[in-house]
Amino acid sequence: MSSQDIPEENLPVAQADGSELEKHGDNPFADPGLPPHEHRIQDIDERAAKRSERTVAFLFTLSMLSTIGFIASFVAFPVDKSVYIWPIGHTSALNLALGLTLGLALFCIGAGAVHWARTLMSDEEIADERHAIEAPPEVKAKVLADFKQGAKESAMGRRKLIRNTMFGAVALVPLSGVVLLRDLGPLPEDKLRHTMWAKGKLLVNMNTNEPLRPSDVAVGSLTFAKPEGLEEHDHDFQKEIAKAALMIVRIEPDDIKDKQELEWSHEGIVAYSKICTHVGCPISLYEQQTHHVLCPCHQSTFDLTDGARVIFGPAGHALPQLRIGVNEEGYLEALGDFAEPVGPAFWERG
C-alpha cells in the first residue's frame, strides 16, 4: 500500500529526534499522557512533613538572626578596624561582618522558600489545553478556584510556624537598608550655607598660590582665587574649593551699574563665586568687552556689571558676591563670607 492510499489523519508526523508520531484524528500533537504521579515522603508521612516544616522555619529564623547580626555589626565594628583573612589579606572587619550576615540572611530566605516548595507544596503535574488570551467568565472562575486550591495546598493557613517565621524574616531584611543610611554621615545642618571665606582671609591666586594685590588684577582680566590657608594637599580641599572658588574681575567703576556691587568692590575689583547657580558647574569663560561670564555646561550667562544677574540660560539666580577690601599690607582680603549660599538654589526652596 502506498502513502497515497493511507488516510491523511493516519499519516505519521516527523519528530525532532527523527522518530515519527502517528496522528490521532484531527490533533497530530495530542499528548500521550503524563507519567503517573510519584508521591514524596512528605505527602504520605506527616512526621517527615513536620521535619521539613521545622527545617524551613529554622532557615527563616536563621535569616532573622542574621539580619539582627547585620545591624549589630554596623554598630559594634569601627570603620577603621581590619582583620587578616587568608588568602584575601587584610580587609575591613566591618565590611566582612556586613557581607556575611546580610548574605546569610538573604540566602536563608531563598533556601527556606525553595525547601518549602520542593517538600511541602503540591508538586502534582497537571496538563491543560491552550486557550485564547481573552479569558471567558468560566476560565476566570477556574483560575480563582485554582488559586484558592493552590493556597490551600501551600499549607499557609495550616502550617503557621512556617508562615510566621517567613513573615518575620521578610519583614526584618529591609531593616538592613535602613541601617545603611548611617553611612550617609551626619546631617549637613547649615554647612552648605557657609564657606571658608571670613573677615581677614586673604585672596590667594590659584595659579601662583600667592596673595593678590590690587595691582595684580588688570582691567579686562579674569583671575581665580581661593581662601588663604586652603592647600591642594588638604584632606577637604575638593569639598571646600567647590564652595569657596572665586573669580576676580576688574571693571571701571563707572561701568558698574549695581550700587551694592560697587560698595562691595575695591577700585572696581569685584569678586564673585565661580560656582554656577544652575547645577554647580565651574564658570570659566569671560567676555572682556561686555563683562559677561558664561557657564560652559548649559550656557547660563551672568552680567558682572549688574550684580552678576542672569541674562541668559537656566540659572535661577545671580552669582553671590564676596565683599572685599585691602589690608594694611596692601593685599586683597575678604570682609566676610558670602551673603547667601553658593551654587544651586537649594536654599530658595524653603
C-alpha positions as CSV (number, residue, x, y, z in Angstrom):
1,M,0.0,0.0,0.0
2,S,1.4,3.4,-1.0
3,S,1.2,6.5,1.2
4,Q,-1.4,7.8,-1.2
5,D,-3.8,5.0,-0.1
6,I,-3.4,5.8,3.7
7,P,-6.0,8.2,5.1
8,E,-4.5,11.6,5.9
9,E,-5.4,11.5,9.6
10,N,-3.3,8.4,10.0
11,L,-0.1,9.6,8.3
12,P,3.0,9.7,10.6
13,V,4.4,13.0,11.7
14,A,8.1,13.6,11.8
15,Q,9.6,14.4,15.3
16,A,12.6,16.5,16.2
17,D,14.5,13.3,17.3
18,G,13.9,11.6,13.9
19,S,11.1,9.4,15.2
20,E,7.5,9.5,14.0
21,L,4.3,10.1,15.9
22,E,1.1,8.7,14.5
23,K,-1.6,11.2,14.1
24,H,-4.7,10.7,16.2
25,G,-7.7,12.1,14.5
26,D,-7.6,15.8,14.0
27,N,-4.9,16.6,16.6
28,P,-1.5,15.5,15.4
29,F,0.2,16.7,18.6
30,A,-2.1,15.0,21.1
31,D,-0.4,14.5,24.5
32,P,0.1,10.7,25.0
33,G,-0.4,11.4,28.8
34,L,1.7,12.3,31.8
35,P,3.5,9.6,33.7
36,P,1.8,8.6,37.0
37,H,2.5,10.9,39.9
38,E,5.0,9.8,42.4
39,H,4.3,10.8,46.0
40,R,7.0,12.3,48.1
41,I,7.8,11.0,51.6
42,Q,6.3,14.2,53.0
43,D,3.0,13.5,51.2
44,I,2.4,10.2,52.9
45,D,4.3,10.7,56.2
46,E,3.2,13.5,58.4
47,R,6.4,13.1,60.6
48,A,8.5,13.8,57.5
49,A,6.4,16.8,56.7
50,K,6.9,18.1,60.2
51,R,10.7,17.7,59.8
52,S,10.6,19.7,56.6
53,E,8.4,22.3,58.3
54,R,10.9,22.7,61.1
55,T,13.8,22.9,58.6
56,V,12.1,25.7,56.7
57,A,11.2,27.5,60.0
58,F,14.9,27.1,61.1
59,L,16.1,28.8,57.9
60,F,13.7,31.7,58.2
61,T,14.7,32.1,61.9
62,L,18.4,32.0,61.0
63,S,17.6,34.7,58.5
64,M,16.1,36.9,61.2
65,L,19.1,36.3,63.5
66,S,21.4,37.2,60.6
67,T,19.6,40.5,60.0
68,I,19.9,41.3,63.7
69,G,23.6,40.4,63.4
70,F,24.0,42.7,60.5
71,I,22.5,45.7,62.5
72,A,24.7,44.8,65.5
73,S,27.8,44.6,63.3
74,F,27.1,48.0,61.9
75,V,27.1,49.4,65.5
76,A,29.8,47.3,67.0
77,F,32.6,47.3,64.5
78,P,34.6,50.5,64.0
79,V,35.1,51.6,60.4
80,D,38.9,51.5,60.6
81,K,39.3,48.1,62.2
82,S,40.8,45.4,59.9
83,V,41.3,41.7,60.1
84,Y,43.6,39.3,58.2
85,I,42.0,36.5,56.2
86,W,43.9,34.1,54.0
87,P,44.1,34.4,51.0
88,I,42.4,37.8,50.8
89,G,44.8,39.5,53.2
90,H,43.8,42.5,55.3
91,T,40.2,43.5,54.9
92,S,37.7,45.7,56.8
93,A,36.2,43.8,59.7
94,L,33.0,45.9,59.3
95,N,32.6,45.1,55.6
96,L,33.3,41.4,56.3
97,A,30.7,41.2,59.0
98,L,28.1,43.1,57.0
99,G,28.7,40.9,53.9
100,L,28.5,37.6,55.8
101,T,25.4,38.5,57.9
102,L,23.4,40.1,55.0
103,G,24.4,37.3,52.6
104,L,23.3,34.7,55.1
105,A,20.0,36.5,55.8
106,L,19.1,36.6,52.1
107,F,20.4,33.0,51.4
108,C,18.3,31.6,54.2
109,I,15.1,33.2,52.9
110,G,15.8,31.8,49.5
111,A,16.8,28.3,50.7
112,G,13.7,28.2,53.0
113,A,11.4,29.1,50.2
114,V,12.9,26.5,47.9
115,H,12.8,23.8,50.5
116,W,9.2,24.7,51.3
117,A,8.2,24.5,47.7
118,R,10.0,21.2,47.0
119,T,8.9,19.3,50.1
120,L,5.6,20.7,51.3
121,M,3.8,22.5,48.4
122,S,1.9,20.4,45.9
123,D,4.1,19.1,43.1
124,E,1.4,17.3,41.1
125,E,1.7,18.0,37.4
126,I,-1.5,19.0,35.6
127,A,-1.9,19.2,31.8
128,D,-4.1,21.9,30.4
129,E,-5.1,22.9,26.9
130,R,-4.1,26.2,25.4
131,H,-6.8,28.8,25.3
132,A,-7.4,32.2,23.9
133,I,-5.7,35.2,25.6
134,E,-9.0,36.7,26.5
135,A,-10.4,34.7,29.4
136,P,-14.1,34.0,29.4
137,P,-16.0,34.0,32.7
138,E,-15.7,30.3,33.2
139,V,-11.9,30.5,32.8
140,K,-11.7,33.3,35.3
141,A,-13.7,31.3,37.7
142,K,-11.4,28.3,37.2
143,V,-8.3,30.5,37.8
144,L,-9.8,31.8,41.0
145,A,-10.6,28.2,42.1
146,D,-7.1,27.1,41.2
147,F,-5.6,29.9,43.2
148,K,-7.7,29.0,46.2
149,Q,-6.7,25.4,45.8
150,G,-3.0,26.3,45.5
151,A,-3.3,28.5,48.6
152,K,-4.8,25.6,50.4
153,E,-2.2,23.1,49.2
154,S,0.6,25.6,50.2
155,A,-0.5,25.0,53.8
156,M,-0.1,28.7,54.6
157,G,-3.0,28.5,56.9
158,R,-2.3,25.2,58.4
159,R,1.4,25.4,58.9
160,K,1.5,28.6,61.0
161,L,5.1,28.0,62.1
162,I,6.4,28.4,58.5
163,R,4.1,31.3,57.8
164,N,5.0,33.3,60.9
165,T,8.8,32.8,60.6
166,M,8.7,33.7,56.9
167,F,6.9,36.9,57.6
168,G,9.4,37.7,60.3
169,A,12.4,37.0,58.0
170,V,11.0,39.1,55.1
171,A,10.0,41.9,57.5
172,L,13.4,42.2,59.1
173,V,15.6,42.1,56.0
174,P,14.6,45.6,54.8
175,L,16.0,47.0,58.1
176,S,19.4,46.3,56.7
177,G,18.9,49.1,54.1
178,V,17.6,51.5,56.8
179,V,20.7,50.9,58.9
180,L,23.0,51.6,55.9
181,L,21.7,55.1,55.8
182,R,24.1,55.8,58.7
183,D,26.9,55.8,56.1
184,L,25.5,59.0,54.7
185,G,27.0,60.7,57.7
186,P,25.5,63.4,60.0
187,L,23.1,65.9,58.6
188,P,24.9,68.9,57.0
189,E,22.9,71.4,59.2
190,D,24.0,74.8,57.9
191,K,27.4,73.8,56.5
192,L,26.1,74.3,52.9
193,R,25.4,77.9,53.7
194,H,28.9,78.8,54.7
195,T,32.4,78.6,53.0
196,M,35.9,79.1,54.2
197,W,35.7,82.8,53.5
198,A,35.8,85.0,56.6
199,K,36.8,88.5,57.6
200,G,40.5,89.0,57.1
201,K,41.1,85.9,54.8
202,L,43.5,86.8,52.0
203,L,42.6,86.2,48.4
204,V,45.2,83.8,47.0
205,N,45.9,83.4,43.3
206,M,45.0,79.7,42.4
207,N,47.8,79.6,39.7
208,T,50.7,81.2,41.6
209,N,49.5,80.3,45.2
210,E,50.4,83.9,46.2
211,P,48.3,86.5,47.9
212,L,46.8,89.1,45.5
213,R,47.4,92.8,45.4
214,P,45.1,95.2,43.6
215,S,47.9,95.8,41.1
216,D,47.9,92.1,40.2
217,V,44.4,92.4,38.7
218,A,44.3,94.2,35.4
219,V,41.2,95.6,33.7
220,G,39.6,93.0,31.5
221,S,41.4,90.1,33.1
222,L,39.9,87.1,34.8
223,T,41.6,85.7,37.9
224,F,40.7,82.7,40.0
225,A,41.3,82.8,43.8
226,K,40.9,80.7,46.9
227,P,40.9,81.5,50.6
228,E,44.2,81.8,52.5
229,G,45.1,78.5,54.2
230,L,43.4,76.2,51.7
231,E,46.0,73.9,50.1
232,E,45.6,71.2,47.4
233,H,47.1,68.5,49.7
234,D,44.4,69.2,52.4
235,H,42.0,66.3,53.0
236,D,38.9,68.5,52.4
237,F,40.4,70.6,49.6
238,Q,37.9,69.4,46.9
239,K,34.9,69.8,49.2
240,E,36.0,73.3,50.3
241,I,37.1,74.6,46.9
242,A,33.8,73.5,45.5
243,K,32.1,76.1,47.7
244,A,34.9,78.8,48.0
245,A,36.2,79.1,44.5
246,L,36.3,82.7,43.5
247,M,36.6,84.7,40.2
248,I,38.0,88.2,40.3
249,V,37.5,90.8,37.6
250,R,38.5,94.4,37.4
251,I,35.9,96.8,35.9
252,E,35.9,100.5,35.5
253,P,33.9,101.8,38.5
254,D,31.8,104.0,36.1
255,D,30.7,100.8,34.3
256,I,29.3,99.1,37.4
257,K,25.5,99.5,37.4
258,D,24.7,97.9,40.7
259,K,25.2,100.1,43.8
260,Q,25.8,97.2,46.2
261,E,28.3,95.7,43.8
262,L,30.2,98.9,43.7
263,E,30.2,99.2,47.5
264,W,31.5,95.6,47.9
265,S,34.3,96.0,45.4
266,H,37.7,97.7,45.7
267,E,38.7,100.2,43.0
268,G,36.5,98.3,40.5
269,I,37.8,94.9,41.5
270,V,34.8,92.6,42.1
271,A,34.8,89.1,43.5
272,Y,32.1,86.6,42.7
273,S,31.6,82.9,43.3
274,K,32.9,80.7,40.5
275,I,30.1,78.1,41.0
276,C,27.2,78.4,38.6
277,T,23.8,78.7,40.3
278,H,22.2,76.2,37.9
279,V,23.8,72.8,38.8
280,G,27.1,73.9,40.2
281,C,29.5,73.8,37.2
282,P,32.6,76.0,37.4
283,I,32.4,79.2,35.4
284,S,35.5,79.8,33.2
285,L,34.5,81.9,30.2
286,Y,34.7,85.7,30.3
287,E,33.9,88.3,27.6
288,Q,36.1,91.4,28.2
289,Q,34.0,93.8,26.2
290,T,30.7,93.0,27.8
291,H,31.9,91.8,31.2
292,H,29.7,88.7,30.8
293,V,30.7,85.4,32.2
294,L,29.4,82.1,30.7
295,C,28.9,78.7,32.3
296,P,30.2,76.1,29.8
297,C,27.8,73.4,30.9
298,H,24.4,74.9,30.0
299,Q,25.4,78.4,28.8
300,S,24.0,80.4,31.7
301,T,25.3,83.9,31.3
302,F,25.8,86.5,34.1
303,D,26.4,90.2,33.8
304,L,29.2,91.2,36.2
305,T,28.5,94.9,35.8
306,D,25.0,94.5,37.2
307,G,25.3,92.3,40.3
308,A,26.1,89.2,38.2
309,R,22.4,88.8,37.4
310,V,21.3,86.1,35.0
311,I,20.8,87.4,31.4
312,F,20.6,84.1,29.6
313,G,20.2,80.4,30.4
314,P,18.7,78.1,33.1
315,A,20.4,79.5,36.1
316,G,17.9,80.5,38.8
317,H,19.6,83.5,40.5
318,A,22.7,85.8,40.4
319,L,26.1,84.7,41.4
320,P,26.9,85.5,45.1
321,Q,29.3,88.4,45.5
322,L,32.1,88.4,48.1
323,R,32.8,91.7,49.8
324,I,36.5,92.6,49.6
325,G,38.9,95.2,50.7
326,V,42.6,95.8,51.2
327,N,44.5,95.1,54.5
328,E,47.4,97.2,56.0
329,E,49.9,95.3,53.9
330,G,48.2,96.1,50.7
331,Y,46.8,92.6,50.0
332,L,43.2,91.9,48.9
333,E,41.2,90.4,51.7
334,A,37.6,89.2,52.3
335,L,35.4,91.3,54.6
336,G,33.2,88.3,55.5
337,D,31.6,85.2,53.9
338,F,29.2,85.2,51.0
339,A,25.8,86.7,52.0
340,E,23.9,83.7,50.6
341,P,24.8,80.1,49.9
342,V,26.8,79.4,46.7
343,G,25.8,77.1,43.9
344,P,22.4,75.7,43.0
345,A,19.4,77.3,44.7
346,F,18.5,74.6,47.2
347,W,18.2,77.3,49.8
348,E,15.4,79.1,47.9
349,R,13.1,76.0,48.3
350,G,12.2,76.6,51.9
